[in-house]
Amino acid sequence: HGTSRVNEKGNLEIGGCDVTQLAATYGTPLYVYDEALIRSKCRAYIDAFRQSGFAFQVAYASKAFCTMAMCKLVEEEGMSLDVVSGGELYTALQAGFPAERIHFHGNNKSIEEIHMALDAKIGCFVVDNFYELATLDEIAQERDEKVAVLLRVTPGVEAHTHEYISTGQVDSKFGFDVQNGQALEAIKYAHESKQLHLLGVHSHIGSQIFEAEGFIVAIKRLIELLEEAREQHGFISEVLNVGGGFGIRYVESDTPLTAETYIKAITDTVRDEMTQRQLPLPELWIEPGRSIVGDAGTTLYRIGSHKHIPNVRKYVAVDGGMTDNLRPALYQAVYEAAIANKMNAPATEQVSIAGKCCESGDMLIWDVMLPEADAGDILAVTSTGAYGYSMSNNYNRIARPAVVFVKEGEAELVVKRETYQDVVSHDLLPKRAQLQR
Ligand code: LLP
């Protein structure tokens, strides 16, 4: 998919770059992003909204992959940015991302983070709970500023990959519950506050969702809430944010909808429900993360050792693992792979791909058919662009891989590989221990 193809040498090529060359130049493991594919994913959402006639904002959920280069790309595509921490906010600001297009999420923003965001003059806060509402109100008063907010509400819809569950009372750490009246109470508070400018409401029903039904049910609940808010508190919502969660294809059996289909279901539902209740059409916001970057990322590894247990399994080990992709260990996530320097060779062997961490659970892929693998081969694991780099870690003191963007035959390093010096850079030897020597 994207700009991937097999070249004359039988090697995998992405963005016009032979990945075996990338591995030689930048080392492995290496995250490779197909820049054109990221941009086309951005544009698919924007085009779908343009078709709908709604005013809109597409905010990239940076948690999926947050680097300065990615923030820059998002800026160039004219989109907004969802950040959830001071660190993500800092990354965006360092990249020169326009603050007014930043939305700040999170269920426990610190006082320092709130001040940092206000200093930067971000677009809005997505307020999660009553403590934050009161804190923000107070800080805004201290600073004599008016602060734009959305309220994150929990509509009682939980979407899973293949189904959605509609529950009476959702057990979630996030948001104001619609069912027990918290959401309406929060709307009243924010609407009446002199310091806050309540733009509207937000909901996020889950991630890696393959159907539109969960969004439709959630939107109906949100709009019922907005109808009550108008009747009881005279509040008219300018913005409706339906979150992210649009699924991608990791393996053959995954069947996501297209951006067009998700957006059409969302815009049709909002238009119908708002019109029925004679509410003015709001600006529509979404926050896709995974579906912007997931497909565009490929991780390259070098194959090393193997262990064959006759009649049981063959383990093939690579030079990365749960440190660069935590998802298989954490969620039993599944991926596909290919040997990048043997793309035309027949897949004759069933193997399981092991990471190099000292932990049995450090397995990247169970039971995948590949050509016979030799030490030194390059393994390409596809669709690792979302929540791979962003959840990478230094377990076993393994240094984080580099990240390159590829496009039209050119590769650009956008995150340098960590060094061992980087790994120990925050360590201090206790002075006391030195004295005792
Ligand atoms: N908006 C909110 C409020 C969210 O909580 C999330 C994801 C998104 C947007 C973006 O969702 P996406 O479009 O990426 O599905 N680490 C997990 C995924 C955690 C998602 C958390 N929230 C994984 O690797 O599957």
Residues whose N, C-alpha, C, O or C-beta is under 5 A from the ligand:
A	BS01	LLP	A61 A64 H204 G206 S207 Q208 G243 G244 G245 F246 E287 P288 G289 R290 S291 R327 Y387
